[in-house]
Amino acid sequence: MISKNIKFVMFDFDWTICHTMNFSTNKLKELFFLYYPNSSIDDFYLFREKFKWVPVSEKLNYISSKDFLKLKENWLLEYKQWFDKCEIYDWWISIFERLIEKWIKMVIVSNKYRELLIEMLKYFSLDKYFFDVIGEDTYRYYKPDVRLSLELCKKYDLKPNEILYVWNSEVDRMFYENSWFYWFVSEDNDERISFMKEFITKI
């Protein structure tokens, strides 16, 4: 049974709302071999696996803590040039509209840089739907750290079971399970759409 106590819907961004292509993997590979030219492709795969579920900032810091700020600036600049290669899942728009009609607040919670998230939302004209954007650099904690969920509940004065979390990846699953947010939302798009449509009719 869908709860009628939901006051807040929290969305992941990559592969949940937006198909974000392969910029991150390609760029990290380029930087890795730039700074470690004698490495093998297996070394890169080990690096990628080791840092699989951490934000970009930690990956960039590992590649070069000395040049971290330069790497970050370059990362943001080049990613913005890739916006046109990303694709919004259009079926979300009608759901966003309905949620607003129901006076349900929405927020983005992602392990992307907040600055990048805000720019992407503006680029795709989605910024009007979300009253807040939480990135990897908004708090000291990031997904799947349960302390982030505690910070969010405190900030919005909500209990975990009053928050519906819509997500896509394994790190999101871990965050959801650790945080006691309401409901399980399948990674499958069709199931997720059906769930959200039913959810809207129940609230």
SERO-878534 format. One record per residue (C-alpha): residue in three letters; x, y, z. Coordinates in nm, 2 decimals, m for minus. Each point is the difference from the previous one (the first is absolute). Layout:
! SERO-878534
NODE  resn       X       Y       Z
NODE   ala       X       Y       Z
...
END
This chain:
! SERO-878534
NODE  resn       X       Y       Z
NODE   met    0.00    0.00    0.00
NODE   ile    0.13    0.34   m0.09
NODE   ser    0.04    0.24    0.29
NODE   lys   m0.20    0.32    0.01
NODE   asn    0.25    0.15    0.24
NODE   ile    0.25    0.09   m0.28
NODE   lys    0.08    0.37    0.01
NODE   phe    0.32   m0.01   m0.21
NODE   val    0.14   m0.18   m0.30
NODE   met    0.37   m0.03   m0.04
NODE   phe    0.15   m0.09   m0.34
NODE   asp    0.34   m0.13   m0.10
NODE   phe    0.11    0.16   m0.33
NODE   asp    0.23   m0.22   m0.22
NODE   trp   m0.19   m0.28   m0.17
NODE   thr   m0.31    0.08    0.21
NODE   ile   m0.10    0.33   m0.16
NODE   cys    0.27    0.04   m0.26
NODE   his    0.19   m0.23   m0.23
NODE   thr    0.34    0.16    0.06
NODE   met    0.21   m0.20   m0.25
NODE   asn    0.36   m0.10    0.07
NODE   phe    0.18    0.33    0.06
NODE   ser    0.12   m0.10    0.35
NODE   thr    0.16   m0.33   m0.10
NODE   asn    0.16    0.15   m0.31
NODE   lys    0.14    0.30    0.18
NODE   leu    0.13   m0.19    0.29
NODE   lys    0.18   m0.24   m0.23
NODE   glu    0.16    0.30   m0.18
NODE   leu    0.11    0.16    0.32
NODE   phe    0.13   m0.32    0.15
NODE   phe    0.23   m0.07   m0.28
NODE   leu    0.11    0.36   m0.02
NODE   tyr    0.12   m0.02    0.36
NODE   tyr    0.11   m0.36   m0.01
NODE   pro    0.13   m0.05   m0.36
NODE   asn    0.18   m0.33    0.09
NODE   ser   m0.32   m0.16    0.13
NODE   ser   m0.18   m0.28   m0.18
NODE   ile   m0.37   m0.02   m0.08
NODE   asp   m0.03   m0.26    0.28
NODE   asp    0.14    0.27    0.24
NODE   phe   m0.28    0.23   m0.11
NODE   tyr   m0.26   m0.26    0.05
NODE   leu    0.13   m0.07    0.35
NODE   phe   m0.02    0.38    0.07
NODE   arg   m0.35    0.02   m0.14
NODE   glu   m0.12   m0.30    0.21
NODE   lys    0.17    0.13    0.32
NODE   phe   m0.18    0.34   m0.03
NODE   lys   m0.32   m0.13   m0.16
NODE   trp   m0.24    0.14    0.25
NODE   val    0.17    0.32    0.10
NODE   pro   m0.06    0.35   m0.14
NODE   val    0.21    0.15   m0.27
NODE   ser    0.19    0.23    0.24
NODE   glu    0.16   m0.31    0.17
NODE   lys    0.10   m0.15   m0.33
NODE   leu    0.15    0.33   m0.12
NODE   asn    0.18    0.04    0.33
NODE   tyr    0.15   m0.34   m0.03
NODE   ile    0.12    0.07   m0.35
NODE   ser    0.17    0.32    0.12
NODE   ser   m0.05    0.17    0.33
NODE   lys    0.25    0.27   m0.11
NODE   asp   m0.20    0.09   m0.31
NODE   phe   m0.35   m0.08    0.15
NODE   leu   m0.14    0.35   m0.05
NODE   lys    0.12    0.02   m0.36
NODE   leu   m0.14   m0.35   m0.06
NODE   lys   m0.34    0.10    0.15
NODE   glu   m0.02    0.32   m0.20
NODE   asn    0.08   m0.19   m0.32
NODE   trp   m0.25   m0.27    0.09
NODE   leu   m0.28    0.24    0.04
NODE   leu    0.08    0.19   m0.31
NODE   glu    0.02   m0.30   m0.23
NODE   tyr   m0.30   m0.17    0.15
NODE   lys   m0.21    0.30   m0.08
NODE   gln    0.10   m0.04   m0.36
NODE   trp   m0.15   m0.35    0.01
NODE   phe   m0.35    0.11    0.10
NODE   asp   m0.13   m0.04   m0.35
NODE   lys    0.10   m0.36    0.01
NODE   cys   m0.21   m0.08    0.30
NODE   glu   m0.37   m0.07   m0.02
NODE   ile   m0.28    0.06    0.25
NODE   tyr   m0.25   m0.28    0.04
NODE   asp   m0.30    0.21   m0.12
NODE   trp   m0.26   m0.21    0.17
NODE   trp    0.11    0.16    0.33
NODE   ile   m0.13    0.34   m0.10
NODE   ser   m0.37   m0.09    0.04
NODE   ile    0.07   m0.16    0.33
NODE   phe    0.19    0.31    0.12
NODE   glu   m0.30    0.21   m0.10
NODE   arg   m0.24   m0.22    0.19
NODE   leu    0.21    0.00    0.31
NODE   ile    0.01    0.38    0.00
NODE   glu   m0.38    0.00   m0.03
NODE   lys   m0.01   m0.22    0.30
NODE   trp    0.22    0.24    0.20
NODE   ile    0.27   m0.26    0.03
NODE   lys    0.35    0.15    0.02
NODE   met    0.28   m0.15   m0.20
NODE   val    0.38    0.00    0.04
NODE   ile    0.30   m0.14   m0.19
NODE   val    0.25   m0.20    0.21
NODE   ser    0.30   m0.11   m0.21
NODE   asn    0.37   m0.07    0.03
NODE   lys    0.07    0.25   m0.27
NODE   tyr    0.14    0.35    0.07
NODE   arg   m0.28    0.23    0.10
NODE   glu    0.11    0.26   m0.25
NODE   leu   m0.02   m0.25   m0.28
NODE   leu   m0.35   m0.12    0.11
NODE   ile   m0.14    0.35    0.01
NODE   glu    0.14    0.07   m0.35
NODE   met   m0.15   m0.32   m0.14
NODE   leu   m0.34    0.06    0.15
NODE   lys    0.00    0.35   m0.15
NODE   tyr    0.12   m0.14   m0.34
NODE   phe   m0.29   m0.24   m0.01
NODE   ser   m0.25    0.25    0.15
NODE   leu   m0.05   m0.23    0.30
NODE   asp    0.11    0.25    0.27
NODE   lys   m0.35    0.13    0.05
NODE   tyr   m0.11   m0.34    0.14
NODE   phe    0.25   m0.03    0.28
NODE   phe    0.02    0.23    0.30
NODE   asp    0.34   m0.13    0.11
NODE   val    0.31   m0.17   m0.15
NODE   ile    0.23   m0.22    0.21
NODE   gly    0.34   m0.09   m0.16
NODE   glu    0.30   m0.19    0.12
NODE   asp    0.15    0.33    0.13
NODE   thr   m0.31    0.13    0.18
NODE   tyr    0.08   m0.18    0.33
NODE   arg    0.30   m0.18    0.14
NODE   tyr   m0.19   m0.33   m0.08
NODE   tyr   m0.12   m0.15   m0.33
NODE   lys   m0.20   m0.30   m0.11
NODE   pro   m0.01   m0.27    0.13
NODE   asp    0.11    0.14    0.34
NODE   val   m0.30   m0.01    0.24
NODE   arg    0.11    0.32    0.16
NODE   leu   m0.10    0.18   m0.32
NODE   ser   m0.36   m0.12    0.05
NODE   leu    0.01    0.13    0.36
NODE   glu    0.11    0.34   m0.12
NODE   leu   m0.28    0.01   m0.26
NODE   cys   m0.27   m0.10    0.25
NODE   lys    0.13    0.26    0.24
NODE   lys    0.01    0.27   m0.27
NODE   tyr   m0.35   m0.06   m0.13
NODE   asp   m0.15   m0.09    0.34
NODE   leu   m0.12   m0.34   m0.12
NODE   lys    0.01   m0.36    0.11
NODE   pro    0.15   m0.26   m0.24
NODE   asn   m0.34   m0.16   m0.06
NODE   glu   m0.13    0.33   m0.12
NODE   ile    0.26    0.00   m0.29
NODE   leu   m0.04   m0.20   m0.32
NODE   tyr    0.34   m0.06   m0.16
NODE   val    0.01   m0.07   m0.37
NODE   trp    0.32   m0.15   m0.12
NODE   asn    0.19   m0.23   m0.24
NODE   ser    0.34   m0.13    0.10
NODE   glu    0.15   m0.23    0.25
NODE   val    0.14    0.29    0.21
NODE   asp   m0.36    0.14    0.01
NODE   arg   m0.13   m0.34    0.12
NODE   met    0.26    0.01    0.28
NODE   phe   m0.10    0.35    0.09
NODE   tyr   m0.37   m0.08    0.00
NODE   glu    0.04   m0.31    0.21
NODE   asn    0.23    0.17    0.26
NODE   ser   m0.22    0.31    0.02
NODE   trp   m0.35   m0.16    0.06
NODE   phe   m0.16    0.22   m0.27
NODE   tyr   m0.34   m0.11   m0.11
NODE   trp   m0.06   m0.28   m0.25
NODE   phe    0.20   m0.19   m0.25
NODE   val    0.01    0.14   m0.35
NODE   ser    0.12   m0.24   m0.27
NODE   glu    0.29    0.07   m0.23
NODE   asp   m0.22   m0.10   m0.29
NODE   asn   m0.14    0.31   m0.17
NODE   asp   m0.34   m0.15   m0.08
NODE   glu   m0.05   m0.11    0.36
NODE   arg    0.11    0.33    0.13
NODE   ile   m0.24    0.19   m0.23
NODE   ser   m0.29   m0.22    0.11
NODE   phe    0.09    0.05    0.36
NODE   met    0.02    0.37   m0.03
NODE   lys   m0.33    0.03   m0.18
NODE   glu   m0.17   m0.21    0.27
NODE   phe    0.17    0.20    0.27
NODE   ile   m0.14    0.33   m0.15
NODE   thr   m0.35   m0.14    0.01
NODE   lys    0.03   m0.10    0.36
NODE   ile    0.14    0.32    0.16
END
